[in-house]
């Protein structure tokens, strides 16, 4: 039976230089676009699952409340590991790191996880989430890099282009278990 999987990028974080990105909370206005996201989620999710990272978890809690469904955080849905990656005050420097990550997926470019390793880990976590939650339509709130890596790999599209197009509170919709791209960039 084919199911629907919505992969959703978390809301805008409150960036704190010197604090690892996986600890960032949401910005005060991060969920203003939530009503628009809810309208774009077709079919509507029966459950919202999220990464344990604060920005994804808070986004998922808001989304689940707006939909009137349960929220469940799960391990393994976090962003590409970047504990030791330098903080880039200049957005262009950060984007250059991401370009290298996508250009050299098997190499450890920045942080502790290659793009290929992050995609495999995230893919296994998504698979576990889908197996543990039998609902027809599942939303997973996670992070731009891992969403782009998995969706692009499954659909045979360019991961960097998908990453560049994916905004905060954006969604990529796939069929499950085929991982056929249904919709990207709502």
C-alpha positions in Angstrom: 0.0 0.0 0.0 1.4 3.4 -1.0 1.5 6.0 1.7 2.4 9.7 1.8 5.5 11.1 3.4 5.8 14.9 3.9 9.4 15.9 4.7 9.2 19.4 6.2 12.1 21.8 6.9 11.9 23.4 10.4 11.1 27.1 10.9 13.7 29.9 11.0 16.1 29.4 13.9 17.4 32.0 16.3 21.1 32.0 15.3 23.6 32.3 18.2 27.2 32.6 17.2 29.4 30.2 19.2 26.4 27.9 20.0 26.2 24.7 17.8 23.4 24.8 15.3 21.8 21.6 16.7 21.1 23.6 19.9 19.4 26.6 18.3 15.8 27.4 19.2 13.3 28.9 16.8 13.3 32.6 16.1 10.3 34.5 17.6 8.6 34.8 14.2 9.5 31.3 13.0 6.0 29.9 12.9 4.2 32.8 11.3 4.0 30.9 8.0 2.5 27.8 9.7 -1.1 28.4 8.4 0.3 28.4 4.8 2.2 25.2 5.4 -0.9 23.5 6.8 -2.9 24.5 3.7 -0.1 23.0 1.4 0.0 19.6 3.2 -2.2 17.4 0.9 -3.1 14.9 2.0 -3.2 16.2 5.6 -0.8 14.3 8.0 -2.2 11.9 10.5 0.9 12.3 12.7 3.9 14.6 13.0 7.3 13.2 13.8 10.4 15.2 14.3 14.1 15.4 14.9 15.0 15.9 18.5 16.8 19.2 17.7 15.0 22.1 19.4 14.1 24.0 16.2 12.6 21.0 14.5 10.8 19.8 17.7 9.2 23.2 18.3 8.2 23.4 14.6 6.6 19.9 14.8 4.8 20.8 18.1 3.3 23.8 16.5 2.4 21.9 13.3 0.8 19.0 15.3 -1.2 21.5 17.4 -2.5 23.3 14.2 -3.4 19.9 12.6 -4.9 18.5 15.8 -2.7 15.4 15.6 -0.1 13.7 17.8 3.6 14.8 17.7 6.4 12.2 18.3 10.1 13.1 18.4 12.4 10.3 17.2 16.2 9.8 17.2 18.3 9.8 14.0 16.3 12.5 12.1 18.9 15.2 13.0 20.8 17.4 10.6 24.2 16.4 9.1 26.6 16.3 12.1 28.4 19.6 12.4 29.6 19.8 16.0 33.1 20.8 15.0 32.2 22.8 11.9 33.1 26.4 12.2 30.4 29.0 12.6 30.1 31.1 9.5 29.0 34.7 10.2 29.0 35.2 6.4 26.2 33.3 4.8 28.3 32.9 1.6 31.0 31.0 3.6 28.3 28.6 5.0 26.9 28.1 1.5 30.4 27.4 0.2 30.7 24.6 2.8 27.4 23.2 1.8 28.4 23.3 -1.9 31.5 21.3 -1.1 29.4 18.8 1.0 27.1 18.2 -2.0 29.9 18.1 -4.5 31.9 15.5 -2.6 29.3 13.3 -0.9 31.7 10.6 0.1 34.2 12.9 1.7 34.2 14.4 5.2 34.0 18.0 4.1 32.7 19.8 7.3 31.7 18.4 10.6 31.7 14.7 11.5 29.5 13.2 8.8 29.9 13.0 5.0 26.8 13.8 2.9 26.5 10.1 2.0 26.7 9.0 5.6 24.1 11.7 6.6 21.8 10.5 3.8 22.0 6.9 4.8 21.5 7.6 8.5 18.6 9.9 7.9 17.1 7.4 5.4 17.3 4.6 8.0 15.6 6.9 10.6 12.9 7.8 8.2 12.3 4.1 7.4 12.1 3.3 11.1 9.7 6.2 11.7 7.5 5.0 8.8 7.5 1.4 10.1 6.7 2.5 13.7 3.9 4.8 12.6 1.4 3.0 10.3 -0.7 6.1 9.5 -1.5 6.7 5.9 0.1 10.2 5.8 3.1 11.0 7.9 4.9 14.4 8.3 8.5 14.4 9.4 9.9 17.8 10.5 13.7 17.7 10.0 16.5 19.7 8.4 17.3 21.1 4.9 20.5 19.2 4.2 19.3 15.7 5.1 15.9 16.2 3.5 17.6 17.4 0.3 20.1 14.5 0.3 17.4 11.8 0.8 14.8 13.3 -1.6 17.3 14.1 -4.3 18.9 10.6 -4.1 15.4 9.0 -4.3 14.2 11.2 -7.2 17.4 11.4 -9.1 17.5 15.2 -9.0 20.3 17.5 -8.0 20.6 17.7 -4.2 22.2 21.1 -4.1 19.5 22.6 -6.3 16.8 21.1 -4.0 18.7 22.4 -0.9 18.8 25.9 -2.5 15.1 25.9 -3.3 14.0 24.6 0.2 13.0 27.4 2.5 12.0 27.4 6.1 8.6 25.7 6.7 8.8 24.2 3.2 7.8 20.6 2.2 9.0 17.8 -0.1 6.3 15.2 -0.5 7.2 11.6 -1.5 5.2 8.4 -1.9 6.2 5.7 0.6 7.8 3.2 0.3 8.7 4.0 -3.3 10.2 7.4 -2.4 8.8 8.8 -5.6 8.8 12.6 -5.6 5.2 13.9 -5.5 5.9 17.6 -4.8 8.8 19.8 -3.9 8.7 23.4 -2.9 5.0 24.1 -2.3 
